[in-house]
């Protein structure tokens, strides 16, 4: 059985019979976990192992685990700073900032991989224009060149730990005030004015980026539908012009920003037709059921192969990880992150 395009959530700390029925459906290919699915490290490892055991090949297990405000697993995991802390370090000392990015990318990914989790939706590469509260300190920096360098270092750290990176929110969520969880943000800039937002993606793609998550943001100068449903953005700009060959995720189709194009089946259909490989549907089981009953998917061997490549590589136990010198080094790095970056005066 191949991995289908739907990424779904589960109800609690262990799989329920209804969860197992949903996960066994051929349209499902991956699972996203939330804080409600986490009690402690041992429970998480059991849950992920159970999810992997439902199907062959195993379903991919993902989570939003950037650090700062967006970290789903907390007790028993390192408390990661928001990505903006890396940008502050970079401003004080660019070499130290790049080293911090790689260390934190590795630490985040290594701790998740030690519990079997395949991927985290990171890094966030939206530019910090100072207007988007939902992005805010999740942004690495205001300057696109700094974001490109820091995100690449972060991605390499994740790769060292055996996890693929997923850059978000393409083509850029930082210049709009509205939160796409609750409304459809509209960015009225022309394509030439969005070039800086695209620049980090070009750098990451040149360095082998595995995944891109596309935003529910409308850019009326470029297309009449949100980017997540846009053939122009995904098929034209991302795939053809930017030469991205990895996995394209839509942002969560349950979000209000996605509702602009219709009901849940229509949203999913348009996202697939635009070129998305994975369709997350979170926190609304009736929408998942409606998709399992009503979504029509044609076979796409290339897309199916891309989804398989999301699986994490390598595995060490939690005990082995915590005893390792790299993990201990990262704890020293985290301790330094608790204060402001060291000021270097000429």
C-alpha positions as CSV (number, residue, x, y, z in Angstrom):
1,X,0.0,0.0,0.0
2,X,1.4,3.4,-0.9
3,X,1.2,6.5,1.3
4,X,-1.8,8.6,0.5
5,X,-1.9,12.4,0.5
6,X,-3.9,13.0,3.7
7,X,-2.1,13.9,6.9
8,X,-4.5,13.4,9.8
9,X,-4.5,13.8,13.6
10,X,-5.5,11.4,16.4
11,X,-7.6,11.9,19.5
12,X,-5.4,11.3,22.5
13,X,-2.4,9.6,24.2
14,X,-3.0,6.3,22.5
15,X,-4.7,5.0,19.3
16,X,-8.4,4.4,19.6
17,X,-10.3,2.0,17.3
18,X,-11.6,4.9,15.3
19,X,-8.1,6.2,14.9
20,X,-6.9,2.9,13.6
21,X,-9.7,2.7,11.1
22,X,-8.8,6.1,9.7
23,X,-5.1,5.5,9.6
24,X,-5.7,2.2,7.7
25,X,-7.4,4.1,4.8
26,X,-5.4,4.2,1.6
27,X,-5.9,8.0,1.3
28,X,-4.0,8.6,4.5
29,X,-0.2,8.7,4.5
30,X,0.9,10.6,7.5
31,X,-0.1,11.7,11.0
32,X,0.4,15.0,12.8
33,X,0.8,15.1,16.6
34,X,-0.2,17.8,19.0
35,X,0.2,18.6,22.7
36,X,-2.8,16.5,23.6
37,X,-1.0,13.5,22.2
38,X,1.9,13.9,24.7
39,X,2.3,12.9,28.3
40,X,5.9,11.9,28.7
41,X,8.8,10.5,26.5
42,X,8.0,6.9,27.1
43,X,4.3,7.4,26.1
44,X,5.3,9.3,23.0
45,X,7.7,6.5,21.9
46,X,5.0,3.9,22.3
47,X,2.4,6.0,20.5
48,X,4.7,6.6,17.5
49,X,5.7,3.0,17.3
50,X,2.0,2.0,17.3
51,X,1.3,4.5,14.5
52,X,4.2,3.1,12.5
53,X,2.9,-0.4,13.0
54,X,-0.6,0.3,11.5
55,X,0.6,0.1,7.9
56,X,3.4,-1.1,5.7
57,X,5.2,1.0,4.5
58,X,4.8,2.8,7.8
59,X,2.9,6.1,8.0
60,X,5.0,9.2,8.4
61,X,4.7,10.9,11.8
62,X,5.2,14.7,12.0
63,X,4.8,17.6,14.5
64,X,5.1,21.3,14.8
65,X,8.1,21.7,17.1
66,X,9.9,24.9,16.2
67,X,10.6,26.1,19.7
68,X,9.3,29.1,21.6
69,X,5.5,29.4,21.3
70,X,5.4,26.4,18.9
71,X,6.7,23.4,20.7
72,X,4.2,20.5,21.2
73,X,6.3,18.3,23.6
74,X,7.7,20.0,26.7
75,X,8.3,17.9,29.9
76,X,11.2,15.6,29.1
77,X,12.2,17.6,26.0
78,X,14.7,20.5,25.8
79,X,12.9,23.9,26.0
80,X,13.9,25.4,22.7
81,X,14.0,29.2,22.2
82,X,12.1,30.9,19.5
83,X,13.9,31.2,16.2
84,X,14.3,34.9,16.6
85,X,16.9,34.2,19.3
86,X,19.1,32.8,16.6
87,X,18.8,36.0,14.6
88,X,19.8,38.1,17.6
89,X,22.9,35.9,18.0
90,X,23.7,36.4,14.3
91,X,23.5,40.1,14.6
92,X,26.0,40.1,17.4
93,X,28.3,37.6,15.8
94,X,27.4,36.0,12.4
95,X,29.6,32.9,12.9
96,X,28.1,32.3,16.4
97,X,24.6,32.7,15.0
98,X,25.2,30.2,12.2
99,X,26.6,27.7,14.8
100,X,23.6,28.2,17.0
101,X,21.2,27.6,14.1
102,X,22.9,24.3,13.3
103,X,23.0,23.2,17.0
104,X,19.4,24.0,17.6
105,X,18.3,22.4,14.4
106,X,20.2,19.2,15.4
107,X,18.9,19.3,18.9
108,X,15.2,19.7,17.9
109,X,15.5,16.9,15.3
110,X,17.6,14.5,17.4
111,X,15.2,14.6,20.3
112,X,12.2,13.9,18.1
113,X,14.0,11.1,16.2
114,X,15.0,9.4,19.5
115,X,11.2,9.0,20.0
116,X,10.6,7.8,16.4
117,X,9.0,11.1,15.1
118,X,9.9,11.4,11.4
119,X,9.6,15.2,10.7
120,X,9.1,18.6,12.2
121,X,7.6,21.5,10.2
122,X,10.7,23.7,10.5
123,X,12.3,26.0,9.9
124,X,10.0,29.0,9.6
125,X,11.6,31.3,6.9
126,X,9.0,34.1,6.8
127,X,10.7,37.5,7.0
128,X,10.0,39.5,10.1
129,X,8.3,42.7,8.8
130,X,7.0,43.4,12.3
131,X,3.3,43.2,11.3
132,X,2.3,39.5,11.7
133,X,1.6,38.5,15.2
134,X,1.1,34.8,14.3
135,X,4.7,34.9,12.9
136,X,6.4,37.3,15.3
137,X,9.4,35.8,17.0
138,X,9.0,32.6,14.9
139,X,10.9,34.5,12.2
140,X,14.7,34.1,12.1
141,X,15.4,37.7,10.9
142,X,14.1,40.6,8.9
143,X,16.7,40.4,6.1
144,X,16.3,37.7,3.5
145,X,20.1,37.0,3.2
146,X,20.3,36.4,7.0
147,X,17.2,34.1,6.9
148,X,18.7,32.2,4.0
149,X,22.0,31.6,5.7
150,X,20.5,30.7,9.1
151,X,17.8,28.5,7.7
152,X,20.3,26.6,5.7
153,X,22.5,26.0,8.8
154,X,19.4,24.9,10.7
155,X,18.4,22.5,7.9
156,X,21.9,21.0,7.9
157,X,21.6,20.4,11.7
158,X,18.3,18.6,11.2
159,X,19.8,16.6,8.4
160,X,22.7,15.6,10.7
161,X,20.1,14.2,13.1
162,X,18.3,12.2,10.3
163,X,15.3,14.5,9.8
164,X,14.1,16.3,6.6
165,X,13.4,20.0,6.8
166,X,10.2,21.7,5.7
167,X,10.4,25.4,5.1
168,X,7.3,27.5,5.7
169,X,5.1,29.4,4.9
170,X,5.7,29.8,1.1
171,X,5.8,32.3,-0.5
172,X,5.7,34.3,2.7
173,X,3.4,35.0,5.6
174,X,5.4,37.8,7.3
175,X,4.0,40.8,5.5
176,X,0.3,40.3,6.3
177,X,-1.5,41.2,9.5
178,X,-4.3,38.6,9.5
179,X,-3.7,35.1,10.9
180,X,-4.7,32.4,8.3
181,X,-5.9,30.2,11.2
182,X,-8.9,32.6,11.6
183,X,-9.1,34.6,8.3
184,X,-7.8,34.8,4.7
185,X,-4.8,37.2,4.7
186,X,-4.4,39.2,1.6
187,X,-0.9,40.4,0.4
188,X,-1.4,43.0,-2.4
189,X,2.2,43.2,-3.4
190,X,3.3,42.5,-7.0
191,X,5.5,39.5,-7.6
192,X,8.7,41.6,-8.0
193,X,8.1,43.0,-4.5
194,X,7.8,39.4,-3.0
195,X,11.2,38.5,-4.4
196,X,13.0,39.0,-1.0
197,X,10.5,36.6,0.6
198,X,11.3,34.0,-2.0
199,X,15.1,34.4,-1.6
200,X,15.5,32.0,1.4
201,X,13.7,29.3,-0.5
202,X,16.1,29.6,-3.4
203,X,19.0,29.2,-1.1
204,X,17.4,26.2,0.7
205,X,16.4,24.5,-2.6
206,X,20.0,24.8,-3.8
207,X,21.1,23.0,-0.6
208,X,18.7,20.1,-1.1
209,X,15.5,21.2,0.8
210,X,13.1,18.3,1.2
211,X,9.8,20.0,2.0
212,X,7.9,23.3,1.6
213,X,4.6,24.2,3.3
214,X,2.4,26.6,1.3
215,X,0.4,29.3,3.0
216,X,-3.3,30.1,2.9
217,X,-2.5,33.6,1.8
218,X,-4.1,35.4,-1.2
219,X,-1.8,37.3,-3.5
220,X,-4.3,38.9,-5.9
221,X,-1.6,40.4,-8.2
222,X,-0.3,36.8,-8.9
223,X,-3.4,34.6,-8.7
224,X,-7.1,34.7,-7.8
225,X,-6.9,31.9,-5.3
226,X,-4.7,31.4,-2.1
227,X,-1.2,30.1,-2.7
228,X,-2.1,26.7,-1.3
229,X,-4.6,26.2,-4.1
230,X,-2.6,28.0,-6.8
231,X,-1.2,26.3,-9.9
232,X,0.7,29.5,-10.6
233,X,2.5,29.6,-7.2
234,X,3.1,25.8,-6.9
235,X,3.3,24.4,-10.4
236,X,4.7,27.5,-12.0
237,X,6.9,29.5,-9.6
238,X,7.9,26.9,-7.0
239,X,8.3,23.8,-9.3
240,X,9.2,25.3,-12.7
241,X,10.9,28.6,-12.0
242,X,12.6,27.7,-8.6
243,X,13.2,24.0,-9.6
244,X,11.9,22.6,-6.3
245,X,11.7,18.8,-6.6
246,X,10.7,17.9,-3.0
247,X,7.5,17.5,-1.1
248,X,4.9,20.3,-1.2
249,X,2.6,20.5,1.9
250,X,-0.5,22.6,2.0
251,X,-1.0,24.3,5.4
252,X,-3.8,22.8,7.5
253,X,-6.9,22.6,5.3
254,X,-9.1,23.1,8.4
255,X,-7.9,26.7,8.8
256,X,-10.2,29.6,8.0
257,X,-7.8,30.8,5.3
258,X,-8.4,27.7,3.3
259,X,-12.1,28.0,3.4
260,X,-12.1,30.8,0.7
261,X,-12.1,28.2,-2.0
262,X,-15.0,26.1,-0.8
263,X,-15.8,23.0,1.3
264,X,-13.2,20.6,2.6
265,X,-13.4,18.3,-0.5
266,X,-13.1,21.2,-2.9
267,X,-10.1,22.6,-0.9
268,X,-8.3,19.3,-1.0
269,X,-9.1,18.8,-4.7
270,X,-7.8,22.2,-5.7
271,X,-4.7,21.8,-3.5
272,X,-3.9,18.5,-5.2
273,X,-4.5,19.9,-8.7
274,X,-2.2,22.8,-7.9
275,X,0.6,20.4,-7.1
276,X,0.5,19.7,-3.3
277,X,1.7,16.3,-2.2
278,X,0.5,16.3,1.4
279,X,-2.8,17.7,2.7
280,X,-2.9,18.2,6.5
281,X,-6.4,18.2,8.0
282,X,-6.2,18.9,11.7
283,X,-8.5,19.1,14.7
284,X,-11.7,18.3,12.8
285,X,-12.5,14.6,12.4
286,X,-15.7,15.2,10.4
287,X,-13.6,16.9,7.7
288,X,-11.3,13.8,7.6
289,X,-14.3,11.5,7.3
290,X,-15.7,13.6,4.5
291,X,-12.4,13.4,2.6
292,X,-12.1,9.7,3.1
293,X,-15.6,9.3,1.6
294,X,-15.5,12.0,-1.1
295,X,-11.9,12.8,-2.3
296,X,-11.0,11.4,-5.6
297,X,-7.2,10.9,-6.1
298,X,-5.6,9.8,-9.4
299,X,-2.4,7.8,-9.1
300,X,0.7,10.0,-9.1
301,X,3.8,7.8,-8.8
302,X,6.2,10.8,-8.4
303,X,4.2,12.3,-5.6
304,X,3.9,9.0,-3.8
305,X,7.7,8.6,-4.0
306,X,8.2,12.1,-2.6
307,X,6.0,11.2,0.4
308,X,8.1,8.1,1.2
309,X,11.2,10.2,1.4
310,X,9.8,12.1,4.3
311,X,10.6,9.2,6.7
312,X,13.3,9.9,9.2
313,X,16.7,8.2,9.0
314,X,18.7,6.5,11.8
315,X,17.6,6.0,15.4
316,X,19.2,6.2,18.8
317,X,17.4,5.6,22.0
318,X,16.6,8.4,24.3
319,X,19.1,7.2,26.8
320,X,21.9,7.0,24.2
321,X,21.0,10.5,23.0
322,X,21.1,12.1,26.5
323,X,24.5,10.5,27.2
324,X,26.0,11.7,23.9
325,X,28.5,14.6,23.8
326,X,26.5,16.5,21.0
327,X,23.4,16.5,23.2
328,X,25.4,17.7,26.2
329,X,27.0,20.4,24.1
330,X,23.6,21.6,23.0
331,X,22.5,21.8,26.7
332,X,25.4,24.2,27.3
333,X,24.3,26.2,24.2
334,X,20.7,26.4,25.6
335,X,22.0,27.7,28.9
336,X,23.7,30.5,27.1
337,X,20.5,31.2,25.1
338,X,18.7,32.0,28.4
339,X,20.4,35.4,28.4
340,X,20.9,38.1,25.7
341,X,23.6,37.5,23.1
342,X,27.0,38.6,24.1
343,X,27.7,42.2,23.0
344,X,31.0,42.5,21.1
345,X,32.4,46.0,21.0
346,X,35.1,47.0,18.6
